[in-house]
Amino acid sequence: MTATDTTRPATASAPRGPVAPPHRRYAGKPERSRDGSNWLSIGVALVGVALTLGPIIYLILGGFRTQQDLSTNPTGLPDPFMWSNYGDILANDVFWRQALNSLLVATVTTAGIVLLGTMAAYPLARYRFRGREGIFVIFTTGLMFPLTVAVLPLYLLLRDMGLSGLTGLIIPQIAFGLPMTIIILRPFLRALPMELEEAAFMDGVSRIGFFWRMLLPLARPGMVTVGVLAFIQSWNAYLLPLLLLTGDPRGMTLPLGITTFQGQYASATTLIMAYTSLAMIPALVFFLLMERRIVDGLTGAVKG
Amino acid sequence: MTTLETSGNGTVPAVGAAAPAAGDAPGTPVTPHPRRARLRMAGELALFLGPALALFLTFVVYPVVSAARYSLYQWNGVEQFSDATFIGFENYARALFGGTDPATKSAFTTAYTEPFQAAFTHTIGILVLSLLIQLPLGLLIALVLNRRFPGRSAVRVIMFAPYVLSEVIAGTMWLIIFDPNGVATELMHSVGLDAPAGGWLEDQTWGFWTVFFIITWKYIGLAVILFLAGLSGVPQELQDAAAIDGASWWQTQWRVNIPLIGPTIRIWVFLSLIGSIQLFDMVWVLNQGGTTGQYSTIATYMMQIGFFRSDWGFGSAVAVIMFMLSFAVAIFYMLVVLRRDNTDRVKKVRRA
């Protein structure tokens, strides 16, 4: 079990240096991997991959079809193969505006969550003061206050405050992202050696200076992990945009844009397929680039 | 580490008085004037914690408390809240058994109780089925993918992809696939399964199962990835020892690997329970819970009645019930199940 415990807090232990990769199972024992039961693995893997990718590929291919082709032969390949669905969407500024809005909202939300979250996690991890645990508990209760519960009053609050559009979306998203960030970052910041502070204070650096010049650079791995999760969450967010970004499709984010587009062109299924496929690309690219980080973040978030 | 060295090299103290820090405790620079130090500490705390706390209290805690308050009123959200009628726990009574007023009881039972109970049943159904189906399935996939075979890491990445896709994209995709005249109908037909009239999603029974299938497609990747992370921590020696003792692959999994990733499994169960109770986006995209609400969840019902039918008081009551449900699960789990893991782990470490 000791081995389990060293690998477990994947994010929390990051500053101590990279965690040893999981040992190669059956490495050096080729006779094992050649036995028949390995075909079971490959079989399960193939079925899993087919079930996962099949619908996605079907969606992308569907974007190349004509409506007529899809309704007469839903299982077939595109015939005729046409580019105009994708072309039309890309030639229209609505899709680009929505992608830009999503990018803007996700970037600002992520920056806000990471900065404010790290600032709050720092004293909660490394200061000693009365009420510290109390404040931490307040933040952790946030995990039990999901957006779904708060969304109706939140909508009214934002309306009364006059916050609308993308700003009205970003600010509550930051607020709802903070608990998870603080919960992940606190053990991470705590794991940094205390001698750092002692040395810095000895040299006359204030705590604020320490935070800015030493803690932030050292906490970068943790901040990236938290940031990646926050970015995905914001990029995919649907409930709050649904309430806040009504009206002009040019002011919407991509997920809301998809459902709005779907409502507008209900009969043009292949056009919707193309739109959805295009909206999927940024997320998939980001996921492939950040796969390691996302998995680390999730496993760390869960265990930290 | 370079930053550490440069800032150690006598950079200028950022704020005011240079504290001659002979800290007795790490992280606590001691200044000669305790009162000034305390004031400064308070200032720093306010600076670091203030913004996060203010945002959190305003946009998370306050709305949740407001939901509890609104739930005691008959309010349509259009009129001023001060004009709303206070009705006590009547909204909750309406949700649970049609309300206390005999004159409106039967009307309210149809209007409130029945759709709420349907949504509640679907939510609990998804919650239970997740444990019964997604847990064994996720475990099986993880155990199998834990073995070495060509292309293993690619398979892991692929199977995790749906979890990262937005609910809207996945929902729209499946909506098209399960269109009454769509590819699912055609494919099922070719293996001899005929779609019910109106299509798979619109059917009163099959609709729910179809949605559960879609949810499993979307979220099984998380279970797999978490279990794999847990498995990577199980020491190889234990499996070798089991193999030497003549255990088959299945026996090794059942007696060594699965018990050892118990903590990971329990955490996934916790996430799954909470996620099921609060399930919204995916189901909303799938025709907002179905045209007759045949697979509505508590959250989609709350949005429908609260926001789109402007029954804010009742919608808030539904939100509070949903919150109580997740709160109860969370508390129970924290106190009873997850606490065990901490003590467990100590024991196991000692034994090892």
Interface residues (C-beta under 8 A of the other chain):
Chain A: M1 T2 A3 T4 D5 T7 R8 A10 P22 H23 R24 R25 Y26 A27 S33 S37 N38 L40 S41 I42 V44 A45 G48 V49 L51 T52 L53 P55 I56 Y58 L59 G62 S71 P74 T75 L116 G117 M119 A120 Y122 P123 L124 R126 Y127 R128 F129 I135 I138 F139 G142 L143 M144 F145 P146 T148 V149 A150 V151 L152 P153 L154 Y155 L156 L157 I171 P172 I174 A175 F176 L178 P179 I182 M194 E195 L196 E197 E198 A199 A200 F201 M202 D203 G204 V205 S206 R207 I208 G209 F211 W212 R213 M214 P217 L218 I232 W235 N236 Y238 L239 L242 L243 L254 P255 L256 I258 T259 Q262 T269 I272 M273 T276 A279 M280 A283 L284 F287 L288 E291 I294 V295 L298 T299 V302 K303
Chain B: T3 L4 S7 G8 G10 T11 P13 A14 V15 G16 A18 A19 P20 A21 G23 A25 P26 G27 T28 P29 M41 E44 L45 L47 F48 L49 P51 A52 L53 L55 F56 T58 F59 V60 V61 Y62 P63 V64 S66 A67 Y70 G77 L140 I141 V144 L145 N146 R147 R148 F149 P150 G151 R152 V155 V157 I158 M159 F160 A161 P162 V164 L165 S166 E167 V168 I169 T172 M173 W174 L175 I176 I177 D179 N181 G182 V183 T185 E186 L187 S190 W217 G221 L222 I225 L226 A229 S232 G233 V234 P235 Q236 Q239 W249 L260 P263 T264 I267 W268 L271 I274 Q278 F280 D281 W284 V285 A299 M302 M303 G306 F307 W312 G315 S316 A319 V320 M322 F323 S326 F327 A330 R345 K348 V349 R351 A352
